[in-house]
Structures are given as structure tokens and as C-alpha cells.
Amino acid sequence: MRVLFRKELRGLWRSKRFLIVAAVLFIFGLLGPLSVKYMPVLLSQVPGVPEGLEGILPDPDVVMAVDEFVQNLSQFGVILAILVPMGAVVGERDRGTAAMVLSKPVSRASFLGAKWLAYAVIFVAGVVLAGLGGYYYLGILFEWVSPLAYLALVALITLYLLMFVTITLFSSTVCRSQPAAGGVSFGILILMGLLSIIPSISSYLPSTILQWGRALALGQVHEAAWGSLLTTMAVMGVAWLGSWLTLRSQEL
């Protein structure tokens, strides 16, 4: 599996997907506190904006900056977590490289595991870079929050994105084309959004861990979202198991 992992990581580096994920997440991590701080100034310089509009906006503070940071990484990170790995299995199956690799003494679990680990590395690296940049500007422009609490927020965002990486790996295994794989993952994202409007189950949905992390970073009182955390882990486990069972039954 180590050889397969290195192969996958080299492929992600050569295809520039590693750099794309890291750069996009890093930029949007910086934009969280920066956009909150300077939005009133930018609005005042934009032609056609009604005079005084920037004056009625709420004063930027650390709460708004953390909210923007979480929103940027969760929204754009999920898009990357769907678009980047959606061809992980179906793409290789179409090119015939999956059959060539699996014709050797390589288990299908190792084949999938190497892919998941490689994508996990690039998303962990991207979120860590975004977290470092966001933390720096958060402290410079607003105030320094607890490093450990902020680290917990970054870890929960990373877990949330890795859940969608795992879901997309499953979609890429069961679907016959890359657009279909992306469509299935986006469908699951939309379904989760629709379920979040049901109060009785919303606290158990994976997105709740983002609110938990936000509250931790800001030092606010928030009920620990252990149910949401368990749901996130369960979704990842089911998606991984589904990927393995599906690939095991396929003739490549």
C-alpha cells in the first residue's frame, strides 16, 4: 500500500491538484478575516454604491471574522472535496489503469486506501495552511483566540471535508462517469442541507460540528456535538465500506 500511496501522491502533485487545493483553501482562509475587516472600506470605494451604506453595516469583530472563515472553508472546501476526487476510481477504470494495477498482487482495499490517504493529505495540508493564515490575520486585525480551541475548529473543518472526500470516492466507485460521480456527491450535499431544516435531527447532522468548532474557537457556550461527530464518522465508514464492496464486485 505504501507504493500505491506514493504513486497517488505523485499523481496529485504532477496534475497540480495538490497545489490547487492548497492554494484555494489558503486564499479563502485569509479572506475570512480580511474581507470582514475591509469590506466597509471597499464598499466606500465602489462607484454606484449608495453613500453611507458602509456606515449601516455592523462593526467588524472577531465573531464575524471566525464565521466568515468557517463559511469560506466549509463551502469552497466541500466543492473541492467533490470536484477533485470525483474521477479517482471511475477515471482510472475508463483509462484501464485500474485493471492494470489490480491485476498485480494488490488488494482492492489497498487500492482504495491509497487513494483516500493521498486525497486526505492534500486536504489536511490545505486546511492547515488556511488555518495558519486565518489565525495570523485574526490576531492581527481583531484578537488572538485560544490556539487550542482554534486548532479544534480546524480539526473539525478538516473532518467535515474528509467526509465529503470519502463520499465522493464512493460515488466515483459506483458511477460510470465523472459527471455522474460529482452529481451524486452534490445530491448528498443538498440532501443534508434539506435535512438540516428538521429540528429533531439537525443537531445530529455533520454540519453541526462546524458550529461546535466555531463556538469553541470563540470561547462561547455550546453543547458538545458528539452526536454530530459520530454521524460524521459513521457516514465516512459507510461510504468507505460501500466503496470497497462495490469495487470488489466489479469486473474491471
C-alpha angles and dihedrals in degrees: 000000000000091000091049091048092053090047092052092046092050090050092052090049095048093046089053091236090121091055093042094054093044094046096046094047092044093051094048090045089057093044092060099075094023095056093047093050099045104029093098090051092049092049091053090056098047113101115238096024109131111258113258095020092120088054094064094052115103116261110266114251141165092271092058091045094053091045091053091047092052093044094049096049096041095048102039092032092057091049089054091044088058103037099042101052099031091102095043096112107006091051093054091043091055092047092046094237093115091059091047093051094044092049086072124072092284123126119226090236089058090047092054094037093055091051093048093048092049092051090043090056094054094046093046089050091048095049092045091053090047090048093051093048093044092048092051095052092039089059096040096047101031123000140310112260124201109292093216093049091047089049089054089054092051091048092052092048089050092051091049092053093045088055089061091045087056092046091050091049087055091048090049089053098049099037128078098218139033095242089053091050091051091046093054092050093048088048090055089049091052091046091054089050091052092048090052090071090065104090096204094061104022093092090059097051119105094246090068091074087067091059090046091052091047091053092047092052092049095044092241127150110258132157110254108257097218091142091055090047091052091048090052092051091045092052090051091049094048092046091050093047090048091051092051095045092047094048091046091057096046125097108222 
